[in-house]
Amino acid sequence: MKLLAPKPFTIEGGKRAVLLLHGFTGSTKDVKKLGQFLNKKGYTCHAPMYRGHGVSPEEILRYGAKYWWEDVTSGYHHLKTLGYEEIAVVGISLGGVFTLKVGAEFPVKGVVSMCAPIKRKSSNGLFERLYKYAEVYKKFEGKDDAQIAAELVDLENMDRHAITEIQKMIEHTSDEIEEIDAPTLVLQGKLDDKLYQESAPFIFDTVESGDKEIIWYPNSGHIITLGQEREQVFQDTANFLDHLNWIAPAFEEQPVVQAL
């Protein structure tokens, strides 16, 4: 069975724009409900899809962080091309790392980084995540156990430069985040792995901005935008975005119709 790949999305609203960034082995589904929630609050939301994601796991290894960063920056410029001058950036997991990189390198109104592995010291564990994704994906394709086992062996033998690139990009971004002076919100699940729990306070302590906050979710794991506390995550994100120093109003002003 051929699975339909998730696609980038743009949900237009007011003049305040939000760039939404998904995680490694994830897709725009990671942030779709968040985008819909923010759109109801008046925000225009755009989420790019990283090349190789949302399809077979082998495709992920054919690309790498260089290509995915290009997809992120293309998403930022897509909003600019549509005429949005004020942009905040929100991302989860690897998308949270990209969010920090955008905040360090581009003009943004605010930064929301969720469960970003900025303290990752090696690429250990990244291929394991890809392997687990491959198992699930191939089962959804309807392949039998023998075929899945054979394809997983082939996956293990593929070149892993994409995995190495991720680690290098994370290390480079870790050195950049002290340059972030935009308001910053760090969100982290308490049930997430140790790496992520160590990364959240590091990000909070390192960003230059004096307007920053960290929020922990006691009943959430890694992809908090899909977890049981997601509604609170959405509301906390909206509250943060609402307090930013936007020039444009939250909603488009409707023309006043004079009665004749």
ZALOFI-435776 format. One line per 8 residues: number of its first residue (from 1); their letters; for each residue x, y, z of N, C-alpha, C. Coordinates in nm, 3 decimals, m for minus. Atoms other than C-alpha are relative to their C-alpha. Example, Ala and Ser with C-alpha at 12.3 -4.5 7.8 and 13.67 -1.06 7.14 Angstrom:
<sites>
1> AS> 0.089:m0.119:0.000:1.230:m0.450:0.780:0.090:0.120:0.000; m0.082:m0.119:m0.006:1.367:m0.106:0.714:m0.077:0.109:0.073 $
</sites>
This chain:
<sites>
1> MKLLAPKP> 0.085:m0.118:0.000:0.000:0.000:0.000:0.089:0.124:0.000; m0.077:m0.124:0.006:0.135:0.339:m0.098:m0.061:0.101:0.095; 0.048:m0.097:m0.097:0.109:0.593:0.182:0.011:0.141:m0.058; m0.001:m0.138:0.046:0.021:0.954:0.108:0.093:0.082:0.088; m0.097:m0.080:m0.075:0.303:1.186:0.209:m0.065:0.129:0.050; 0.047:m0.129:m0.049:0.215:1.481:0.435:0.062:0.113:m0.083; m0.044:m0.111:0.084:0.252:1.818:0.265:0.024:0.126:0.084; m0.010:m0.131:m0.066:0.362:2.169:0.359:m0.139:0.062:0.007 $
9> FTIEGGKR> 0.129:m0.069:m0.002:0.073:2.390:0.462:0.019:0.147:0.035; 0.009:m0.140:m0.033:m0.009:2.756:0.479:m0.145:0.030:0.034; 0.134:m0.039:m0.042:m0.312:2.878:0.675:0.004:0.151:0.022; m0.008:m0.145:m0.009:m0.359:3.247:0.615:m0.103:0.059:0.095; 0.085:m0.071:m0.094:m0.503:3.477:0.878:0.033:0.147:m0.005; m0.038:m0.140:m0.006:m0.389:3.818:0.993:0.143:0.023:m0.046; m0.133:m0.039:0.046:m0.062:4.001:0.928:0.113:m0.054:0.087; m0.101:0.061:m0.086:0.117:3.826:1.215:0.025:m0.142:m0.046 $
17> AVLLLHGF> m0.029:0.130:0.059:0.295:3.520:1.075:0.085:m0.087:0.094; m0.074:0.097:m0.081:0.431:3.206:1.241:0.054:m0.109:m0.091; m0.064:0.110:0.071:0.680:2.963:1.085:0.004:m0.119:0.095; 0.010:0.120:m0.084:0.614:2.612:1.223:0.091:m0.109:m0.056; m0.102:0.094:0.045:0.889:2.348:1.209:m0.012:m0.134:0.071; 0.018:0.135:m0.054:0.852:1.971:1.256:0.134:m0.066:0.033; m0.118:0.069:m0.048:1.096:1.714:1.392:0.061:m0.099:m0.097; m0.069:0.104:0.077:1.337:1.451:1.259:m0.085:m0.126:m0.005 $
25> TGSTKDVK> 0.089:0.113:0.033:1.146:1.156:1.103:m0.146:0.037:0.016; 0.137:m0.044:m0.014:0.833:1.363:1.165:m0.051:0.062:m0.129; 0.060:m0.066:0.116:0.618:1.571:0.934:m0.078:0.120:0.048; 0.083:m0.115:m0.036:0.393:1.874:0.925:m0.118:m0.039:0.090; 0.104:0.045:m0.093:0.142:1.660:1.118:0.039:0.033:0.145; m0.048:m0.035:m0.134:0.361:1.738:1.424:m0.055:0.135:0.046; 0.035:m0.139:m0.034:0.248:2.101:1.408:m0.131:0.047:m0.064; 0.123:m0.040:0.072:m0.078:2.097:1.207:m0.108:0.050:0.096 $
33> KLGQFLNK> 0.104:m0.042:m0.094:m0.316:2.116:1.504:0.039:0.130:0.070; m0.047:m0.125:m0.058:m0.103:2.387:1.662:m0.024:0.115:m0.097; 0.022:m0.103:0.101:m0.119:2.583:1.337:m0.146:0.038:m0.011; 0.144:m0.029:0.008:m0.497:2.551:1.323:m0.046:0.080:0.122; 0.035:m0.072:m0.123:m0.524:2.668:1.685:0.046:0.145:m0.009; m0.053:m0.136:0.009:m0.302:2.971:1.625:m0.072:0.082:m0.106; 0.072:m0.070:0.106:m0.486:3.056:1.305:m0.132:0.057:0.052; 0.125:m0.049:m0.058:m0.809:3.087:1.504:0.023:0.122:0.089 $
41> KGYTCHAP> m0.036:m0.117:m0.081:m0.624:3.343:1.717:0.045:0.117:m0.088; m0.033:m0.108:0.092:m0.552:3.548:1.406:0.133:m0.010:m0.071; m0.134:0.014:0.058:m0.209:3.417:1.303:m0.003:m0.072:m0.135; m0.028:0.075:0.122:m0.100:3.317:0.956:0.110:m0.100:0.031; m0.098:0.106:m0.032:0.089:2.986:0.983:0.046:m0.072:m0.126; m0.058:0.078:0.111:0.323:2.816:0.740:0.095:m0.105:0.056; m0.088:0.110:m0.042:0.493:2.478:0.790:0.060:m0.066:m0.124; m0.063:0.072:0.111:0.747:2.348:0.536:0.020:m0.148:0.035 $
49> MYRGHGVS> m0.037:0.141:m0.017:0.817:1.976:0.485:0.146:m0.015:m0.040; m0.139:0.024:0.035:1.182:1.875:0.496:0.008:m0.111:m0.104; m0.017:0.101:0.105:1.298:1.680:0.194:0.033:m0.138:0.059; m0.023:0.137:m0.046:1.289:1.302:0.243:m0.089:m0.041:0.116; 0.086:0.030:m0.114:1.044:1.325:0.534:m0.143:m0.029:m0.046; 0.139:0.034:0.030:0.694:1.184:0.541:m0.016:m0.110:m0.103; 0.003:0.110:0.097:0.789:0.912:0.294:0.088:m0.113:0.055; m0.078:0.113:m0.047:1.011:0.603:0.310:0.123:0.046:0.076 $
57> PEEILRYG> m0.117:m0.040:m0.080:1.292:0.616:0.570:0.129:0.007:m0.080; m0.120:m0.006:0.084:1.549:0.551:0.301:0.021:0.140:m0.058; m0.009:m0.134:0.058:1.468:0.894:0.157:0.064:0.100:0.097; m0.061:m0.089:m0.099:1.568:1.064:0.483:0.152:m0.006:m0.009; m0.146:0.016:0.006:1.920:0.922:0.451:0.058:0.052:m0.131; m0.050:m0.053:0.127:1.944:1.052:0.094:0.016:0.152:0.005; m0.014:m0.144:m0.014:1.927:1.408:0.219:0.088:0.030:0.121; m0.081:m0.035:m0.115:2.059:1.570:0.536:m0.033:0.139:0.048 $
65> AKYWWEDV> 0.034:m0.126:m0.065:2.058:1.878:0.758:0.018:0.120:m0.092; m0.021:m0.112:0.093:2.193:2.103:0.481:m0.126:0.025:m0.082; 0.121:m0.012:0.080:1.886:2.033:0.268:m0.118:0.045:0.086; 0.113:m0.033:m0.087:1.647:2.058:0.563:0.007:0.144:0.046; m0.014:m0.140:m0.034:1.790:2.393:0.665:m0.041:0.088:m0.117; 0.046:m0.073:0.119:1.733:2.510:0.308:m0.153:0.003:m0.004; 0.146:0.003:m0.002:1.370:2.399:0.344:m0.055:0.096:0.105; 0.041:m0.092:m0.106:1.341:2.596:0.669:0.012:0.145:m0.048 $
73> TSGYHHLK> m0.020:m0.138:0.045:1.487:2.914:0.520:m0.093:0.034:m0.117; 0.097:m0.023:0.108:1.268:2.872:0.211:m0.138:0.028:0.058; 0.127:m0.026:m0.067:0.969:2.858:0.447:m0.007:0.142:0.054; m0.006:m0.137:m0.051:1.077:3.183:0.611:m0.019:0.100:m0.114; 0.009:m0.092:0.114:1.121:3.353:0.273:m0.134:m0.012:m0.071; 0.134:0.016:0.056:0.789:3.208:0.155:m0.097:0.097:0.067; 0.086:m0.094:m0.072:0.614:3.410:0.426:0.034:0.143:m0.039; m0.040:m0.134:0.042:0.816:3.716:0.329:m0.056:0.032:m0.139 $
81> TLGYEEIA> 0.050:m0.019:0.135:0.716:3.669:m0.036:m0.150:0.026:m0.001; 0.145:m0.021:m0.010:0.351:3.653:0.066:m0.034:0.136:0.061; 0.021:m0.133:m0.051:0.397:3.995:0.226:m0.001:0.013:0.151; m0.001:m0.005:m0.147:0.437:3.906:0.593:0.135:0.051:0.048; m0.123:m0.065:m0.046:0.692:4.138:0.750:0.038:m0.042:0.141; m0.025:0.039:m0.139:0.656:4.015:1.110:m0.020:m0.151:0.014; 0.003:0.146:m0.004:0.740:3.649:1.167:0.056:m0.048:0.134; m0.051:0.074:m0.115:0.772:3.439:1.482:0.027:m0.143:m0.046 $
89> VVGISLGG> m0.035:0.136:0.040:0.918:3.088:1.468:m0.021:m0.095:0.116; 0.036:0.100:m0.101:0.798:2.779:1.654:0.037:m0.138:m0.055; m0.037:0.132:0.049:0.944:2.428:1.629:0.019:m0.100:0.111; m0.011:0.108:m0.097:0.962:2.091:1.800:0.109:m0.098:m0.039; m0.107:0.098:0.018:1.252:1.846:1.842:0.107:0.058:m0.093; m0.096:m0.060:0.093:1.488:1.897:1.545:m0.052:0.134:m0.049; 0.058:m0.128:0.036:1.245:2.170:1.444:0.025:0.106:0.106; m0.035:m0.092:m0.107:1.316:2.326:1.784:0.142:0.051:m0.013 $
97> VFTLKVGA> m0.138:m0.042:0.027:1.686:2.332:1.697:0.002:0.099:m0.117; 0.009:m0.092:0.114:1.607:2.489:1.359:m0.060:0.134:0.042; 0.062:m0.122:m0.051:1.389:2.741:1.543:0.105:0.090:0.065; m0.107:m0.077:m0.064:1.688:2.849:1.752:0.097:0.057:m0.104; m0.090:m0.045:0.106:1.902:2.874:1.439:m0.063:0.117:m0.077; 0.070:m0.112:0.065:1.640:3.093:1.269:0.006:0.123:0.089; m0.002:m0.112:m0.092:1.623:3.310:1.581:0.135:0.067:0.009; m0.135:m0.056:m0.005:2.000:3.356:1.575:0.040:0.069:m0.129 $
105> EFPVKGVV> m0.048:m0.046:0.130:2.030:3.428:1.203:m0.096:0.091:m0.077; 0.099:m0.078:0.074:1.707:3.602:1.093:m0.075:0.092:0.096; 0.086:m0.086:m0.083:1.493:3.890:1.220:m0.132:m0.073:0.031; 0.126:0.064:m0.039:1.204:3.734:1.416:m0.059:0.076:0.118; 0.068:m0.066:m0.112:0.945:3.865:1.660:0.016:m0.080:0.129; m0.012:0.085:m0.117:0.981:3.567:1.892:0.039:m0.140:m0.038; m0.049:0.136:0.022:1.115:3.214:1.931:m0.066:m0.093:0.102; 0.055:0.103:m0.088:0.935:2.908:2.071:0.067:m0.132:m0.035 $
113> SMCAPIKR> m0.074:0.124:0.023:1.161:2.603:2.103:m0.054:m0.109:0.091; 0.060:0.110:m0.075:1.001:2.275:2.210:0.086:m0.126:m0.010; m0.068:0.130:m0.006:1.196:1.967:2.320:0.116:m0.010:m0.098; m0.113:m0.005:0.095:1.508:2.064:2.125:0.124:m0.067:0.060; m0.115:0.074:m0.055:1.810:1.829:2.168:0.132:0.075:m0.017; m0.118:m0.084:0.025:2.067:2.109:2.176:0.122:m0.051:0.076; m0.112:0.055:m0.077:2.282:1.920:2.430:0.048:m0.135:m0.054; m0.046:0.126:0.060:2.325:1.619:2.201:0.148:0.010:m0.032 $
121> KSSNGLFE> m0.145:m0.003:0.017:2.697:1.536:2.203:0.050:m0.097:m0.107; m0.039:0.094:0.105:2.699:1.257:1.946:m0.124:m0.038:m0.078; 0.113:0.042:0.084:2.484:1.109:1.672:m0.063:m0.130:0.049; 0.058:0.123:m0.056:2.414:0.803:1.889:m0.148:0.021:0.029; 0.143:m0.009:m0.025:2.043:0.741:1.903:m0.079:0.053:m0.119; 0.072:m0.055:0.115:1.956:0.927:1.582:m0.039:m0.110:m0.100; 0.035:0.107:0.092:1.980:0.619:1.363:m0.103:m0.094:0.062; 0.099:0.084:m0.068:1.786:0.422:1.624:m0.141:0.057:m0.020 $
129> RLYKYAEV> 0.130:m0.063:0.023:1.501:0.673:1.587:m0.046:m0.025:m0.143; 0.035:0.025:0.139:1.513:0.634:1.211:m0.041:m0.146:m0.020; 0.028:0.144:0.011:1.514:0.254:1.246:m0.142:m0.030:0.051; 0.135:0.023:m0.055:1.201:0.260:1.465:m0.106:0.058:m0.092; 0.092:m0.059:0.096:1.032:0.494:1.221:m0.016:m0.092:m0.121; 0.005:0.090:0.115:1.122:0.252:0.940:m0.088:m0.122:0.028; 0.082:0.115:m0.035:0.964:m0.042:1.123:m0.149:0.033:m0.007; 0.142:m0.041:m0.001:0.638:0.145:1.174:m0.047:0.030:m0.141 $
137> YKKFEGKD> 0.038:m0.040:0.135:0.633:0.289:0.822:m0.022:m0.122:m0.089; 0.010:0.116:0.087:0.692:m0.044:0.652:m0.119:m0.090:0.037; 0.120:0.076:m0.040:0.418:m0.213:0.856:m0.125:0.066:m0.055; 0.113:m0.072:0.055:0.176:0.059:0.749:m0.011:m0.019:m0.151; 0.002:0.028:0.144:0.278:m0.013:0.391:m0.060:m0.136:m0.031; 0.059:0.132:0.019:0.145:m0.365:0.444:0.100:m0.108:m0.039; m0.103:0.098:0.035:0.477:m0.546:0.393:0.006:m0.109:0.106; m0.008:0.110:m0.096:0.528:m0.887:0.553:0.131:0.007:0.078 $
145> DAQIAAEL> m0.115:m0.007:m0.091:0.783:m0.955:0.827:0.132:m0.028:m0.070; m0.125:0.035:0.070:1.039:m1.113:0.594:0.050:0.117:m0.085; m0.040:m0.113:0.084:1.037:m0.820:0.354:0.047:0.117:0.086; m0.040:m0.109:m0.089:1.055:m0.570:0.639:0.140:m0.025:0.056; m0.131:0.035:m0.055:1.352:m0.753:0.794:0.110:0.022:m0.103; m0.100:m0.016:0.106:1.537:m0.756:0.461:0.026:0.149:m0.029; m0.016:m0.142:0.030:1.472:m0.386:0.399:0.067:0.074:0.116; m0.067:m0.062:m0.114:1.585:m0.297:0.751:0.151:m0.027:m0.002 $
153> VDLENMDR> m0.142:0.031:0.016:1.916:m0.473:0.686:0.061:0.094:m0.104; m0.048:m0.092:0.103:1.954:m0.267:0.368:0.013:0.143:0.055; m0.004:m0.133:m0.059:1.874:0.048:0.566:0.124:0.017:0.088; m0.118:m0.005:m0.087:2.148:m0.033:0.819:0.129:0.016:m0.078; m0.120:m0.005:0.082:2.398:m0.059:0.534:0.010:0.127:m0.085; m0.004:m0.123:0.079:2.312:0.277:0.377:0.098:0.100:0.061; m0.087:m0.108:m0.046:2.546:0.574:0.400:m0.075:0.086:0.101; 0.067:m0.073:m0.108:2.473:0.773:0.717:0.049:0.144:0.011 $
161> HAITEIQK> m0.048:m0.138:m0.007:2.613:1.113:0.623:m0.108:0.095:0.049; 0.110:m0.086:m0.044:2.268:1.262:0.688:m0.006:0.008:0.152; m0.001:0.005:m0.147:2.290:1.151:1.052:0.116:0.084:0.054; m0.117:m0.078:m0.042:2.639:1.301:1.086:m0.025:0.149:m0.016; 0.030:m0.141:0.026:2.517:1.627:0.935:m0.089:0.060:0.108; 0.090:m0.049:m0.105:2.242:1.656:1.195:0.082:0.038:0.123; m0.079:m0.025:m0.120:2.492:1.630:1.478:0.086:0.125:m0.015; m0.082:m0.118:0.023:2.722:1.891:1.324:m0.083:0.127:0.006 $
169> MIEHTSDE> 0.086:m0.117:0.000:2.432:2.129:1.273:m0.046:0.036:0.142; 0.040:m0.024:m0.140:2.315:2.086:1.635:0.114:0.066:0.077; m0.115:m0.058:m0.070:2.666:2.160:1.763:0.023:0.145:m0.041; m0.018:m0.137:0.049:2.691:2.470:1.544:m0.108:0.091:0.057; 0.110:m0.080:m0.053:2.350:2.593:1.657:0.018:0.026:0.149; m0.026:m0.018:m0.143:2.447:2.539:2.021:0.092:0.120:0.026; m0.091:m0.114:m0.014:2.723:2.795:1.968:m0.065:0.132:m0.040; 0.065:m0.121:0.051:2.481:3.040:1.803:m0.107:0.057:0.093 $
177> IEEIDAPT> 0.122:m0.044:m0.068:2.195:3.057:2.051:0.022:0.115:0.098; m0.024:m0.115:m0.086:2.363:3.312:2.276:m0.022:0.131:m0.076; 0.026:m0.118:0.082:2.304:3.552:1.986:m0.148:0.034:m0.010; 0.144:m0.024:0.009:1.924:3.524:2.019:m0.041:0.108:0.099; 0.045:m0.108:m0.088:1.789:3.851:2.154:m0.150:0.023:m0.009; 0.146:m0.010:0.009:1.425:3.805:2.053:m0.062:m0.070:0.120; 0.069:0.071:m0.108:1.173:3.702:2.322:m0.004:m0.150:m0.029; m0.016:0.144:0.019:1.210:3.326:2.375:m0.081:m0.079:0.102 $
185> LVLQGKLD> 0.074:0.092:m0.085:0.984:3.055:2.514:0.054:m0.141:m0.022; m0.050:0.138:0.006:1.123:2.708:2.595:m0.105:m0.091:0.064; 0.101:0.094:m0.049:0.871:2.423:2.634:0.060:m0.140:0.003; m0.063:0.131:m0.016:0.968:2.077:2.762:m0.090:m0.096:0.078; 0.073:0.104:m0.069:0.794:1.754:2.858:0.085:m0.063:0.110; m0.071:0.061:m0.112:0.893:1.610:3.198:0.027:m0.149:m0.021; m0.017:0.142:0.023:0.861:1.253:3.066:0.091:m0.028:m0.120; m0.091:0.013:0.114:1.100:1.315:2.776:0.133:m0.059:0.047 $
193> DKLYQESA> m0.130:0.057:m0.034:1.445:1.156:2.761:0.091:0.105:0.066; m0.090:m0.085:m0.077:1.725:1.297:2.977:0.066:0.107:m0.086; m0.066:m0.094:0.090:1.897:1.462:2.679:m0.081:0.127:m0.018; 0.087:m0.115:0.026:1.599:1.686:2.613:m0.025:0.080:0.128; 0.021:m0.070:m0.126:1.541:1.764:2.980:0.122:0.083:0.040; m0.121:m0.078:m0.026:1.902:1.880:3.006:0.012:0.118:m0.098; m0.012:m0.103:0.103:1.874:2.083:2.687:m0.086:0.122:0.031; 0.094:m0.111:m0.021:1.575:2.295:2.794:0.059:0.110:0.089 $
201> PFIFDTVE> m0.057:m0.108:m0.082:1.742:2.482:3.086:0.126:0.061:m0.061; m0.119:m0.055:0.067:2.062:2.518:2.882:m0.042:0.108:m0.100; 0.049:m0.098:0.097:1.868:2.695:2.607:m0.046:0.126:0.073; 0.054:m0.113:m0.077:1.688:2.913:2.860:0.113:0.087:0.057; m0.110:m0.074:m0.063:2.012:3.012:3.035:0.089:0.070:m0.103; m0.099:m0.047:0.097:2.208:3.073:2.713:m0.051:0.112:m0.090; 0.049:m0.104:0.091:1.979:3.289:2.498:0.022:0.138:0.064; m0.034:m0.135:m0.047:2.066:3.658:2.525:m0.123:0.078:0.046 $
209> SGDKEIIW> 0.120:m0.077:m0.027:1.708:3.780:2.546:m0.030:0.010:0.150; 0.045:m0.017:m0.137:1.591:3.926:2.875:m0.146:m0.037:0.018; 0.140:0.039:0.000:1.235:3.832:2.781:m0.007:m0.148:m0.035; m0.002:0.143:0.028:1.236:3.456:2.820:m0.072:m0.075:0.112; 0.075:0.081:m0.095:1.041:3.181:2.993:0.018:m0.147:m0.035; m0.005:0.145:0.021:1.058:2.804:3.038:m0.122:m0.061:0.069; 0.118:0.067:m0.055:0.750:2.586:3.093:0.019:m0.151:m0.014; m0.010:0.145:m0.001:0.753:2.217:3.189:m0.140:m0.061:0.005 $
217> YPNSGHII> 0.129:0.070:0.003:0.468:1.971:3.123:0.018:m0.136:0.067; m0.029:0.119:m0.081:0.459:1.699:3.391:m0.047:m0.132:m0.059; 0.056:0.124:0.055:0.256:1.446:3.190:0.030:m0.019:m0.148; m0.031:0.005:0.143:0.418:1.490:2.849:0.138:m0.056:m0.027; m0.127:0.054:0.045:0.694:1.310:2.663:0.065:0.092:m0.101; m0.080:m0.075:0.096:0.868:1.425:2.347:m0.081:0.090:m0.093; 0.077:m0.083:0.094:0.620:1.540:2.081:m0.120:0.058:0.074; 0.102:m0.055:m0.089:0.422:1.759:2.318:m0.116:0.064:m0.077 $
225> TLGQEREQ> 0.108:m0.056:0.081:0.217:1.906:2.032:m0.106:m0.104:m0.034; 0.095:0.108:0.026:0.046:1.566:1.999:m0.036:m0.076:0.128; 0.020:0.071:m0.126:0.050:1.456:2.365:m0.126:0.043:0.073; 0.124:m0.023:m0.073:m0.219:1.466:2.630:m0.012:0.142:0.054; 0.004:m0.139:m0.045:m0.123:1.819:2.738:0.010:0.098:m0.116; m0.017:m0.083:0.119:m0.127:1.954:2.383:m0.083:0.129:0.004; 0.082:m0.121:m0.004:m0.414:2.197:2.446:0.065:0.108:0.086; m0.071:m0.097:m0.083:m0.212:2.361:2.723:0.123:0.053:m0.073 $
233> VFQDTANF> m0.114:m0.042:0.082:0.093:2.367:2.494:m0.045:0.105:m0.101; 0.052:m0.095:0.099:m0.117:2.541:2.229:m0.030:0.135:0.065; 0.039:m0.124:m0.067:m0.253:2.795:2.476:0.122:0.078:0.050; m0.122:m0.067:m0.047:0.089:2.868:2.629:0.074:0.066:m0.116; m0.064:m0.057:0.119:0.229:2.923:2.280:m0.074:0.125:m0.046; 0.080:m0.116:0.041:m0.057:3.155:2.189:0.018:0.117:0.096; m0.019:m0.107:m0.099:m0.018:3.350:2.514:0.133:0.071:m0.020; m0.132:m0.058:0.025:0.351:3.400:2.442:m0.001:0.087:m0.125 $
241> LDHLNWIA> 0.004:m0.076:0.125:0.289:3.511:2.085:m0.082:0.127:0.016; 0.086:m0.116:m0.018:0.011:3.747:2.195:0.071:0.115:0.072; m0.064:m0.106:m0.079:0.244:3.936:2.431:0.117:0.065:m0.075; m0.111:m0.056:0.075:0.507:4.005:2.162:m0.035:0.140:m0.052; 0.018:m0.139:0.042:0.556:4.358:2.035:m0.029:0.008:m0.150; 0.040:m0.003:0.140:0.371:4.316:1.705:m0.041:0.142:m0.040; 0.050:m0.126:0.055:0.306:4.620:1.487:m0.140:m0.021:m0.057; 0.129:0.030:0.062:0.021:4.459:1.295:m0.100:m0.048:0.106 $
249> PAFEEQPV> 0.102:0.050:m0.093:m0.311:4.390:1.475:m0.016:m0.150:m0.014; 0.017:0.146:0.001:m0.405:4.032:1.562:m0.092:m0.045:m0.112; 0.094:0.035:0.106:m0.694:4.030:1.316:m0.006:0.115:m0.100; 0.017:m0.102:0.102:m0.749:4.212:0.990:m0.116:0.091:0.039; 0.108:m0.093:m0.030:m0.950:4.525:1.049:m0.100:0.000:m0.115; 0.104:0.001:0.100:m1.282:4.508:0.866:m0.043:0.144:m0.030; 0.044:m0.135:0.032:m1.395:4.819:0.677:m0.135:0.031:0.062; 0.127:m0.041:m0.059:m1.672:5.015:0.842:m0.097:0.033:m0.113 $
257> VQAL> 0.102:m0.023:0.102:m1.987:5.009:0.632:m0.100:0.104:0.052; 0.089:m0.107:m0.040:m2.182:5.332:0.658:m0.142:m0.028:m0.052; 0.140:0.015:0.042:m2.561:5.305:0.651:m0.042:0.119:m0.083; 0.048:m0.109:0.088:m2.724:5.507:0.375:m0.127:0.062:0.058 $
</sites>
